[in-house]
């Protein structure tokens, strides 16, 4: 009976084996490729949940998922804040370069191209703005809205382009200085929140070292697993609340 099932499964596998694509399919259908960084990112975030589920059961898997979610949200918030500050710094540098070029008598398109060479991080946007201005099109830059708005304002009303961009540069530098001061002032509360978030884990390790065996209590019984899930969800809620309080100030 077992031999028959093995043969049946092998036959089904051979029947489902994908055939080689025809020449027409190869020309019409685009090959789907999965990038290794995307796969590694998914595995990296799902691996703690899978390991916790194998070692501690359903409660541990849910707790690991909540803690992993909290860690990922904190990491994404940190990266987003750093990217906002970096983009404002790039905008200020590009504006400073354009103002210097304009005051030396260069055309705005030439000034934008010079700024693209000075700030490679936003070179594509600056080249797109220069091309739009050269063709007398609409100036639009999703990553550089302040520069595009100032350029459009000066072009529409015939204002001195150097003065308009210089005012925008001062505003960008003021926003950058304010953002850096706020990040420095919020470093203490964020560090306190991180310490308070890690205290439950430290208490578990301390209790385990003293012989109280809190890990076995939390993973070996249904009430313990419920408490583990509740504690992890509360930790996630605490990190989300702290992030909401300290992340209200955004760079514009």
Secondary structure, DSSP 8 states (H G I E B T S, - for coil): -HHHHHHHHHHHHHHTS-----HHHHHHS------HHHHHHHHHHHHHHHHHHHHHHHHHHHHHHHHHHHHHHHHHHHHHHHHHHHHHHHHHHHHHHHHHHHHTT--HHHHHHHHHHH-GGGHHHHHHHHHHHHTT-----SS-HHHHHHHHHHHHHT--HHHHHHHHHHHHHHHHHHHHHHHHHTHHHHHHHHHHHHHHHHHHHHHHHHT--HHHHHHHSHHHHHHHHHHHHHHHHHHHHHHHHHT-----
